Amino acid sequence: MISNQILQNTLEGLKEISRTELCVIDTEGKMLAFTDSNFDISGPDIQAFADSQADSQLIKGYQYFKVCDDHQLEYVLVVHGEDEDTYMIGKLAAFQLQNLMIAYRERLDKDSFIKNLLLDNLLLVDICNRAKKLHIETEMRRVVLILETDQNAMESVRSLFGGKSRDFITAVDEKSVIIVKELGEDEGYPEMDKLAKTILDSLGLDKNPGTHIAYGTIVRELKEISRSYKEARMALDVGKIFFVDKEVIAYSSLGIGRLIYQLPIPLCKMFIKEIFENKSPDDFDEETLMTINKFFENSLNVSETSRQLYIHRNTLVYRLDKLQKSTGLDLRIFEDAITFKIALMVVRYMRYMETLEY
């Protein structure tokens, strides 16, 4: 069914062109949209026309027209006037509404198909058969992007991509908008980064802290879209854990964060206990954690780290020695630094998973 707002906008457009008052009523006699609230029509007249075999009828100064979808009566269009010009306007308006319903039905059919495809709810034979009926290419380079925002951005994204686009805009939950983007042979991941940033900029979401956009890998077949969607979903979650300052997250750039995200929590706890025994990186004070993070940022360079922290080199050495005594790990040694860095990421992952449990 078409929304009442769409019906209203359509009638107002038709009135502006034809200078004729129109009204759309459902099969139960309820007025859904109108250009004049003073339509003098009765329920029995509507019911009698709906039950008749006629496609159109003149009743008490109003022209009635049936609007059907696949031979099923959906609406009754009422036009004020008795002359032939009014009849012609009514026929054209009924034709417009009928085509509008067909277009909406096709979009809903495609939307349902894409949702089931993303969620892996279709067999391979069903994918091929339904894609053929809906005129969707099965072999085409595509990628899935997920826009997560605290604002209602669905219609804005649809208008951004345009109605004639062969891309699909849909959603499987209330928080995110899913874009299945069709790509040319010369388009790759750099273009995806640009597109993601363009979407954020165009919608005014680039400075919104509750907004993130992620995308999966590029696939060549329709049946692989669900994989790209799962990758984009993972990228979104991993980004919230390890790349909180990034608005655009690509699955292909998750690095070690992708591996840690797939670890079971009991294994993570065992690893942290082996490294820190009864301690945890959460027990370190803010100064120690800032020193550690800055040391990693500067690729274990003592001189550059001390300069950026505005402390003497010996002070930094003292802090690193103190950390070594408490953990048994010397961050100046590459292997120990790697272990410590992974441990910090594991703790961050565990903390994030704990928040999801509540």
N, C-alpha and C positions, 0 to 999 in steps of 0.2 A: 504494500500500500504506500502511496505517496504521502508525505507529511502534509499536515494542514497548512503549514507555512508556505510550502512549495505551491500548493493549490492556490492559496491566496495571492501569492506573487504572480502566478500565471494568469489568474482572472483579472488582476489589476492591469497587467500588460495588455491583455486582450481588450479590456475596456478602453484603455488609452488609444488603441489603434482603431477600434470599431465604434466608439462612443455609445456602447450598448451595455446595459446592466446584465450581469450574469450571476448565477448561483450554482454551487455544487452541493448535492445532498447524497448521503449514503443510503443504502438499501433499507435501513430502518427508519428513514425519514428525518435524520438529524442533519442540520445545516452545517457543513464543514467549512465553506468559504463563500464569500459573497462580496459584491461591489456596492450593494444597496441593502441596508438592514430592513427595509420596508417591503420586502417581497411578500405578496399576498397569496401564499400557496398553502394548501391544506394537506394533511397527512393522508386522508383517504384518496385524494387525487393522485398523489405520488404512488401510493400502494397499487391503485388501479392501473396506472401506467406501467409500473414495474412488473405486474402480473400479466400484462397484455403481450401480444405478439408483435406489436408495433415497435419500430426503432425510434420513431419520433411522433409527436402528437401535439396538437394545439388545444390547450385547455384554459378557458377563462382569461384570454389575453396573454398567455405565456406559452412559449414553445418548449416542449420537453424532449430531451434526447437521452438515449441510453449510451453509457460509456462502459464497454466490456473489455475484460482482459482474458484472452484465451476462451472466448465464448461464455464467460461468466460475468454477470452483471456486477459491476463494482460501484458505479456512481450514476446518479441522474443529474444531468446538466439542464438547468432551467434558464431560458433567455427571455427577457421582457420585450414583447412586441409580437405583431401578428403578420407583418408583411413578408414578402419573399426575401428581401435583404436580410431581415432578422433570421429567417430560416437558414440562409446561406452562412451567416455569421455563426449560428449555432452548430451547423454541420462542421465548419472549420474548427471551432473550439473543441467539439467532441473528438474530432480527429487528432487535434493537438494533445488533448489529455490522454487519449488512447496510446499514442506514440510515446508520451512521457512515461506511462505505466510500463510499456515494453522495455524502455531504456532502463528504468529503475529495476525491473525484474532481472534483466541481464546483468546489471551491476551487482545486485544482491546474489545472483547465482555465482558470479565470478568471485565475489567477496567470500562466500561460503566455501567455494572450492579452494581458494588461496589459504584460508584459515586452516582447513583440514590438511592441506598440503604442508603448511608450516608445522603443524602439530603432529605430523607423521601418522595421520589417521586413514590414509588411503593406500590400497594395494597398487602395485605397479600397473596392472591392467586397467584399473579405475582411473589412474592419473592420465594415461594415454587416451582413453575413451572420452573422458570428460573434457580434457583439454581440446580435443578435436571438435567436440560439440560447441565449446565456448570460443572457438577460434583463437586459441592461445598456442603460440609456438612452443614446442617441447625442447628444441635445441636452440638455445640462445644464451649468450653470456649474461648472467645476472648476479646480483649481490643483495644481501638483506641488511638493511640499516634499522636500528631501533632507537627511537627518540623517546627518552624518559623525561618527563617534566611534570611539575605540580600544576600546570595550566592545561586547559582544554584546547589542544592544538590540532585536533583532527581535521577540521574544516579548513584551517589556515594552511596546513600542509597540502591538502588536496588542491586548494586554489593555487598554491605555489607551483605545483607540478602541472596544472592545467588538465582540463577534461579530456583532451584528445591524446594525452600521453598513454603509452602502452605500459607504464609502470603501475604497480598496484599499491594502494594505500589502505591499510586495514589496522585492526587491533584485536588482541586476544585477552586484554585486561584493561582496567580503567586507567592505569598509570602510563602506558606507553603507546606510541604510534609506530607501526611497522611499515617500512617502505621496501618493496621488492623492486629494485632498480634494474632496468635493462641497460646493458652497456654495449658500446661499439667495440670493434676489435682493437682500436687504438687507445681505449680507456683502461686504466689500471688503478692501483692503490693511491698514487698521488692525486688522481682525479677524484677518488672517493674522499680523501681528506679535504680537498677544496669544496666538494659538494656538501659535506657535513658542516663545514664552517659557514658556507653560504646559507644553509637551512637555518642555523642558529642566528646568523646576522639578520636574515630577512624576516624572521619571526620575532626579532628583538629578545631572543633568549640567551644571547651570548654572555650576558653578565648575571644570569640567574643561577644562584648556587645550587638550586634543586634540579638543574637540567644537565643531562649527559646524553651523548649520542655515540653509539658503537656500531661497528659493522663486522661481518664475517668475511670469509674468503670468497673469491669470485668462482662461481660454478658455471658449467656449460650446459647442463641438462636440467629440465624442470624438476625431475625427481630428486635432485640434490639440493633444492632450495631449503628443505628442512634442516640440512646440515649447516648451511650458511646461517640460518636463523639461530640454531643452537649455539653456534660459535659467537654470534653477535650477542646473544644473551649472556654467555660466559664472559665475554669481553666487558660487558656492562657491569657484572658483579665483581670481576677481578679489578676493574678500574676503580670501583668504590673502595676497594681495600688498599691497593698499592699505588694508584695514580689519582689521588683525590683532587689534585689541582688541574687535571686534564679534562677538558670538555669533550674531546673527541678521542675515542679509544678504538684501535684496530686489533682484531684478534691476532693478526700476524705479528704484532709488536708487544705481546704480553710477556714474552721471555719466561723467566723462571717462575713468575707469578702464576702462570697457567698450570705448571706442575704442582705447585704448593696448593692451589685451589682444589685439586683433585685428590689430595691426601685425606685419609680418614682421621678424624679428631683423636682417637686413641693413639694412633701412630705419632701424631704431632706431639701429644703430651709426653710420650715415651722419649722422643727426640730431645725435647726441652729439658726433661729430667736428666738425661745423659749428659747434656752440655753444661747445665747450670746447677745440677744436683737439686738442692732445696730452694734455689733462688730462681728469679725470673727477671728478664729485662724490665718488667714493670716496677721492680723494686729499686731500680737505679734512679737517682735524683735527676732533676731537669738539666743541671749543668753537665752531668756525665753523658746523658743522652744527646745533648746538643753537641758535645765534643765528639762523640762517636759518629754522629751523622755528618758533621762537617769534615771529619777525617776521611770518611768514605767518599764524600762529594769531591774531595781533592785527591782522589786516587792514592791514598795512604802517604801523601806528601806532608811530612812533619813541618817543614818551614812554611809552606803555603797555608796550612791549617792554622798554625799559631798566628800568622799574620792576619788572617781573616777573623780570628777570634779575639784579636788585640791582646794577646798574652805572650809572655816570653816563651821561647822554644823549650827551655828547661821545665816550665810550668806544664806544658803539654806532655812532655816526656814523663813527668811525675804522675800526671793523671793516667797515662797509658800504663805505667808500671803498677799503679794502684789497682787498675782494672784487671791487669794480668794476675795479680795476687788473689783477687776475689773470684775470678772465673777460670783461671788457668789458661786463658787465651791471650796471646800477644798480637794485637791488631797490626803491628808492624810486619808480622809474618803473613804472607799472602794466604796460606792455607787456613790459618786461624781467623784471618779477616773474613774469608769466604764463609766459614762455619758460623761466625758471629752474625754476618749479614743475613744468612739464610734463617738463623734462629730468630732474628728480629722480625723477618717477614712471616715466619710461622706463627709467632705470637700475635702479630697483627691479624692474621687470618683467623686464628682461634677466637680472638676478641670479637671479630666481625660475626662469626658463626654463632657466638653466644647471644648476640643482640637479636638474631633472627629467631631464636628459640622462645623469645618472650613476646 
